[in-house]
Amino acid sequence: MNNFLSRAMLFSCFLITTVCQAQKVEKYNLIELLRDNKLVYSPNQRVNVIDDNEGQGVTITDIVFLKNITFSTGSIDVDIRGKDVFQQSFLGIAFHGIDTITYDAIYFRPFNFQSTDSLRRRHMVQYISEPKYPWDTLRKNHPLMYENGIANPPAPADWFHAHIVINRDSVIAYVNHSAVPSLKVKKLNARNGGLVGLWSSALSGDFANLEIKNDQ
């Protein structure tokens, strides 16, 4: 029995070590990345440091990729803050990018977080796969399949935490450490990896505390 327990414990330790070694975990200070010129964006984009009483990070417009960082499968964690401005605050994470035209993204519409309209409340979190599957094409052809509401959504202008899991065939989004996913969809791109970055559209969005767990 002792030999059996010893072998079982040894095997368990081997499995734990193997899993830890197989997943590369990196935490990124976005302010330092900006100052060290490790964020990729055009001269027309606004990327600035935010350092206030509520958080430290960067505020951006459009897509800002991390320089020399690629992502395949695993998870992405980030703190996000949008604005309570109707149809003007869209922000999230881009992944499996080739460039600013071809990429996938999970993004949020904070202006819908506290809406009293039942349909708008189903449009809080969205998955897209550009350029073939933008949000309007998915909404028209697959209504409410690639977007969903959030249980206990945060206030529209508050920081919230997003945990995004990208597998080979699926994408799952969680908000504020909930055990229940806000969105789970089939991944629509055939790429095994690509660029990863911050995604915003229209008004600027705030980002902080980025962590990427990349399966090896």
Residue pairs with C-beta under 8 A, 6 or more apart in sequence:
21 216
22 215
22 216
23 74
23 213
23 214
23 215
23 216
24 213
24 214
24 215
24 216
25 211
25 212
25 213
25 214
26 211
26 212
26 213
26 214
27 209
27 210
27 211
28 66
28 210
28 211
28 212
30 39
30 57
30 58
30 198
30 207
30 208
30 210
31 49
31 51
31 56
31 57
31 58
32 38
33 39
33 66
33 67
34 47
34 49
34 58
35 49
37 67
38 66
38 67
38 68
39 47
39 58
39 64
39 65
39 66
39 67
39 197
40 64
40 65
40 66
40 67
40 197
41 47
41 60
41 62
41 63
41 64
41 65
42 62
45 60
45 61
45 62
45 64
46 59
46 60
46 61
46 204
47 58
47 59
47 60
47 61
47 64
48 58
48 59
49 57
49 58
50 56
50 57
50 58
50 59
50 206
50 208
54 81
54 159
55 79
55 81
55 159
55 206
55 208
56 208
57 79
57 206
57 207
57 208
57 209
58 64
58 198
58 206
58 207
58 208
59 204
59 205
59 206
59 207
60 198
60 200
60 204
60 205
60 207
61 200
61 201
61 203
61 204
61 205
62 100
62 199
62 200
62 201
63 94
63 97
63 100
63 103
63 197
63 198
63 199
63 200
64 197
64 198
65 94
65 97
65 100
65 195
65 196
65 197
66 195
66 196
66 197
69 195
69 196
69 212
70 193
70 194
70 195
70 196
71 95
71 96
71 166
71 193
71 194
71 195
71 196
71 212
71 214
72 192
72 193
72 214
72 215
73 166
73 167
73 168
73 193
73 214
73 215
74 165
74 166
74 212
74 213
74 214
74 215
75 163
75 164
75 165
75 166
75 212
75 213
76 93
76 95
76 162
76 163
76 164
76 166
76 196
76 210
76 211
76 212
76 213
77 161
77 162
77 163
77 164
77 209
77 210
77 211
77 212
77 213
78 93
78 161
78 162
78 198
78 207
78 208
78 209
78 210
78 211
79 159
79 160
79 161
79 162
79 207
79 208
79 209
80 91
80 92
80 108
80 159
80 160
80 161
80 162
80 205
80 206
80 207
81 157
81 158
81 159
81 160
81 205
81 206
81 207
82 89
82 90
82 91
82 108
82 109
82 110
82 111
82 156
82 157
82 203
82 205
82 206
83 89
83 110
83 111
83 156
83 157
83 203
83 205
84 110
84 111
84 114
84 155
84 156
84 157
85 111
85 203
86 111
87 111
87 202
88 111
88 202
88 203
89 109
89 110
89 111
89 156
89 202
89 203
89 205
90 107
90 108
90 109
90 200
90 201
90 202
90 205
91 107
91 108
91 110
91 198
91 199
91 200
91 201
91 205
91 207
92 105
92 106
92 107
92 108
92 126
92 162
92 199
92 200
93 105
93 106
93 107
93 162
93 164
93 196
93 197
93 198
93 199
94 103
94 104
94 105
94 195
94 196
94 197
94 198
94 199
95 103
95 104
95 105
95 106
95 164
95 166
95 194
95 195
95 196
95 197
96 103
96 104
96 166
96 189
96 191
96 193
96 194
96 195
96 196
97 103
97 104
97 194
97 195
97 196
97 197
98 191
98 194
98 195
99 195
101 130
101 131
102 130
102 131
103 129
103 130
103 194
103 195
104 127
104 128
104 129
104 130
104 171
104 187
104 188
104 189
105 127
105 128
105 130
105 199
106 125
106 126
106 127
106 162
106 164
106 171
106 173
106 183
107 125
107 126
107 128
107 199
107 201
108 124
108 125
108 126
108 160
108 162
109 123
109 124
109 125
109 126
110 154
110 156
110 157
111 156
112 120
112 121
112 123
112 124
113 124
113 150
113 153
113 154
113 155
113 156
114 153
114 155
114 156
115 121
121 149
122 144
122 147
122 148
122 149
123 147
123 149
124 147
124 148
124 149
124 150
124 153
124 182
125 147
125 148
125 149
125 150
125 173
125 175
125 182
125 183
126 135
126 146
126 147
126 183
127 138
127 146
127 147
127 171
127 173
127 183
127 185
127 188
128 134
128 135
128 138
128 146
129 187
129 188
129 189
132 188
133 146
133 188
135 146
135 147
138 145
138 146
138 147
139 146
139 147
145 185
146 183
146 185
147 183
148 182
148 183
149 182
150 175
150 182
151 178
151 180
151 182
152 176
152 178
153 175
154 160
154 175
154 176
159 206
159 208
160 175
160 176
161 175
161 176
161 177
162 173
162 174
162 175
163 173
163 174
163 175
163 177
164 171
164 172
164 173
164 174
165 171
165 172
165 173
165 174
166 187
167 187
168 187
168 192
169 186
169 187
170 184
170 185
170 186
170 187
171 183
171 184
171 185
171 186
171 187
172 181
172 183
172 184
172 185
173 181
173 182
173 183
173 184
174 180
174 181
174 182
175 182
196 212
198 205
198 207
198 210
